Amino acid sequence: MSRAKYIAGNWKMHLTKRRASTLARDMVAAAENSNPAVKVAVFPTYVHLDHVRRNIRNSNIILGAQNCYGKKEGAFTGEISPYMLRDMGVKVVMIGHSERRHIFGETDAMIFEKVKIALRAKLDVMLCVGETIDERKAGETFKVLARQLKVLKVVKPAQTSRITVAYEPVWAIGTGETATPQIAQEAHAECRRFVGEILGDEAAQQMQILYGGSMKGSNADELLSQPDVDGGLVGGASLSKDDFSPIINAASALS
Ligand code: PGA
């Protein structure tokens, strides 16, 4: 089964309004010069969403948000509803990023609620999963991935095409250390197997599973060449055109 490649830039808590707008315009140019079969998404911080939306308006770039709250509305000071994101023009929301899990204490139960309400708000979901270095050393990687992917039980059959999984080994995020293509392939194949157990084989075969963790121009081709690696969720290297374009180009060449 051939799946389209998907390259997503996670801008985290970086950039000013002006720099985010410039980067968005650079991304439009990079995407225009790439293979149209490659999906490209950017995930700016909440307060830059509208500026970025305007700058990518006439392009195929998908607008994503980095998080949402697990309720539609209410007295939740400082939180953002997925319905508000949808209203703002956001198409996809990232849920369960390891920085949310480990710095902000998000649990699988919270992530379950977020996935449920985001789908109900008609957003696509990018569900992030991944093990810490201690879990990997203890041989628990697949157990952790299976547990984290269990939230997909909330997904209805008609919603499966709206889910993307990002496998992000925590030890490779922002560290410069990348999973070898073999480690990534092994974990992705396992994720796909777990997805199959929950949502069925057809959904698993169609699901795009992205790799995240220090992906850059110099390693993108090797990682993206793995049969179960369908794209990249890119942090540090998504913050400049010169670093991000080679990753889009690598995906283009393989599409
Ligand atoms: P990184 O971040 O590419 O800087 O490692 C990836 C991510 O956290 O999505």
Boltz pocket constraint, residues with backbone or C-beta under 6 A from the ligand:
constraints:
  - pocket:
      binder: B
      contacts: [[A, 10], [A, 168], [A, 172], [A, 173], [A, 174], [A, 175], [A, 176], [A, 212], [A, 213], [A, 214], [A, 215], [A, 233], [A, 234], [A, 235], [A, 236], [A, 237]]
      max_distance: 6.0
